[in-house]
Amino acid sequence: MTKDLTETVNIALWATNLGVAVSGISDWIAHIDQQMKQARADGADIFVMPEYASEQWLAFKPHGLQPNEEIAWMAEQAPAIIDGATNLAIRHDMMLVAGSMPWHIGDDPRRGQTNRALAFLPDGKMIAQDKLSLTPGEQEPDNWNLTPGKKLSVIEWRGLRIAILICLDIEMPALSCLLAKQNLDLVLVPSMTSKASGYHRVFGCAKARAVELMCTIAACGTTGTAINTTQNPTNYSGCAVYIPCEPDLGHNGIFAMTTPDGGDGGDGPVLLARDVPVGKIRQLRAGDAEVWPGNWSASGIEVAQA
């Protein structure tokens, strides 16, 4: 029987340590399988990995691959995960957000690549969400040279309305304004940040979005250093689930979180947030919140020089 998540949901977030070696795509999938198996045994309904989880693949990149060839090479590998990740979602009866990875635009390497998060559902469906707002490094013509996405998708699954915002996207108030009209229950945020400053930008903005959208925001980032990386010598992050700052929800907006770090020497921490009260938050969003003005657009407000 399909589990209804209308009232509560259990979310597992894996701050993947990129420094753990994998020998190929099948080994990478097997590593995820181990984490999902444990998370499912603990009751998780959704399993989320971070942005550029694919950097773990650099451990088996070809000898002599140049830094400006790494994005295209990862994009070449990316389609090989589809069957394995689909099977994991089905077998464990969980939504799997397998982090993000470079992906050929229109499956044509000559058109360049985008930074794409992939969500796999237990019914076999796969949903793609491209990063919409790229960092300067992602747009560097002589290196990563990625192309931003143009569409923001809303996923309806087991009574939930879910969106995925990748890292910098959660920092963009303009995207929050678009999502405010969508009556969301949950926003998932795969992230990659190299320093504490980046972690606090992403996670601080994620907490603000929980207040703005009156919904749950779940974020996780990469830790450690990928073997053979030429781009990201450090990764500093953790996991957190934020909810609106309401008296009925404990006031402070923090539902669960791990202590951020640069790598724990193991696989990276998994945070299991149990019984996230999406139904109660939906009720607050419908009119029971303390002061929330709803989808307030600031229309009619004039900005003037004082």
Beta strands, then each sheet from edge to edge (+ up, - down):
strand 1: 9-14
strand 2: 46-48
strand 3: 95-104
strand 4: 113-120
strand 5: 126-130
strand 6: 155-157
strand 7: 160-164
strand 8: 186-191
strand 9: 216-221
strand 10: 239-242
strand 11: 254-257
strand 12: 270-276
sheet 1: 5+ 4- 3+ 2+ 1+ 12-
sheet 2: 6+ 7- 8- 9- 10+ 11-
end
